[in-house]
Amino acid sequence: MGCSSVRLAVYDYQKRHEYALENKAAIANSPNVKAKTAKASFTQEADKYIGTPYKYGSCDVKKGFDCSGFVYTVAKAQDLDLPRSSGLMAASGKHIPWKKAEQGDLVFFGEKNKIHQIGHVGIIEKNKGNQLWVIHSTSNRGVIKENVLESPYWKKRILFAMEVIKPAKVKS
C-alpha cells in the first residue's frame, strides 16, 4: 500500500468514525432518548425517599408523605409540574392501560366499582411480564418499592397509568 492509499484509508476511517460519533450524538439528543433518561432520573429520585414514613396530607420529607405528597415531591425535584392530590394528578393527563406503562409513569389505584374513584398513586419503576414494580407511600409501611402484582390488595385495585414524562416535554 502506497502513501496515498494509506492516507485515503485513514481519511475514509476518520470520516466513518466522525459520522458514527455525530450519529451517536444525534441519537443521544433525540426526544425519545431524552425522555427515557428523564424517566430513569425520575425513578432514581423516588428511590431516595424509600424508608420515609407515611404522614397523611404531607409532602414534607422530614414529617413523611402520603401517596400523592410523595409523587408531588419527587416530581417537583425533577422540575415536573403536577397537582398535589392523586385525583387531580389523574385528571391532568391521558390515561393509558397499566400493562403498557413504562418506568417513570404514574399508576393509579382505587375501587373499580366506584367508577374509577382514585384512592392511591405510585411511580412505576419497572413493568415487565408479571412484575409491576412501584415506588409508593403506603399508610402502614411508608415509602416502599414492591411488585404490586404480588399483592392481592394492590393488584385488584390497579386502575390505569399515566405518562408524565413525554418526549415533547423533555427540556434540552
N, C-alpha and C positions, 0 to 999 in steps of 0.2 A: 504494500500500500504506500503510495507516494504522499508527500506532504499535503498536497491539495486534497487528496482523498481523505486524509486524516482530519483536515480542517473541516471538510464538508460533513464528515461523520460526527465530529464534535458539535458543529453548528446544528445539525439535524437533532442530535441528542438534546442539546440545550433548548431548542425550540419545543420539542415534545415535552420536556420536563417543565418548561415555563408554562406551557399550555395546561399541563396537569395541575400545576400549582394554582394557576388562575381559575381552573375549573373547580378545584377544591375550595378556593375562596368563594366562588360563586355559590357553590352548594352550601357552604357554611353560613352564608348570608341569606339564604333563601328563607322565605316566611315559614315554611313547614319545619325546617331545622331549628329556626329560632323559637318557634312555638314549643317543639319538643324539649329544647333546652330550658325554656321558661317553665314548662310543666315539671321538669325534674327539679328545678330550683324551688318551685312551689312546694313540692313534697318534702324536699330536704329541709325547708323552713319549718314545715309541720312537724317533722321528726324532732326538732329541737325542743318541742314542748311535751314530748312523751314523759309521763310521770307527774305532770301538773295536775293538782286536784280539781275536782268539779266544784263549781260555785254557780248556783242559779243566777241568771241575769247579769253575769260578769264577763268582761273581756279584759280583765286586769291580771296579768301574768303572776303578780305577787299574791293575789287572792285566789285565783283559779278561774276556770272558764265554764260556761255552759257550752252546748254544742255549737251554736251559731256565734257565740263570742269567740270561740277558738278559731273557727273558719274566718271570721271577720278580722281577727288579729293577724293571722297568717297572710291573708290577702293584703291587708294594709302594709305589712312588712315588705311585700313584693310589689307595692305600688298598684294594686288592683282595687278598684272601687266597687265594693259590694255593700248591699244593705246590711243592717245589723241583725235582723231576725231571719230564721230559716224560711218562714213563709214568704217574706219579701225577696229573699235570695232566689227562691224557686220561681217567683213571678218575674224575676228580672232577666230571664234568658229563655232560650229554646230548649225544651226537654228532648232528651234522646233516650233510647232504651238502655238500661244499665248494662246489658250484655255487650253493647257497642262502645261503652265508655272506656277512657284511657287514663293513664297516670295524670294526675293533676285536675281531673274533672271532679265535680261535686256529685255526691249521691244522696238522695233524699229518701227518708223513711217515714212511714205513717200507717194509718189504718186504711186499708184498701176499701173497706165497706163504707167509709165516710167520705166518699168522693175525693179521694186522694188528699185528705187533710194532712198537712205536713206536721210532723212531730219531732224530726231529728234530721241532722245533716252531718256529713263527713267528707273527707278528702280521699279520693281513690289513689292508692299508691301502686297497685298492680291489679290487672284484670285479665286473667288467663285461665281458660278451661273452667275448672270448678273451684277457682280461687278468686275471691274479690277482697283484696287486702285494703282496708280502710283505716285511716287515722282519724279518730273522733274522740270527743269528750263525752264520757258516759257518767250518769249520775252516781253509780256505785264504784267506778274504778278510775275516774278522771280521764286524762288524755292517754289513750292506748292505741296500739296497732293490732288489728285482728282480721282474720279471714271471716267475714260476716256470713259466708255461705255455710260455715260450720256451726253457726249459732242458730238454733231453731227460732229464737226470739227475733233476731235481726233479719234472718232470711225471709220470713213470711211478711216482713214489713217494708221490704225494698219496693219503692215506687218507680223511680226513674233517676236518670243522671242529667247533668247539665255541664256543658263545656264552658269554662270561664276564661280560658286562655286560648284564643284563636289566632291563626296565622296573621290575619289582618290587624289584630290588636297589639301584637308584639312590637315594641319600640326598637328602633335600630340602635 
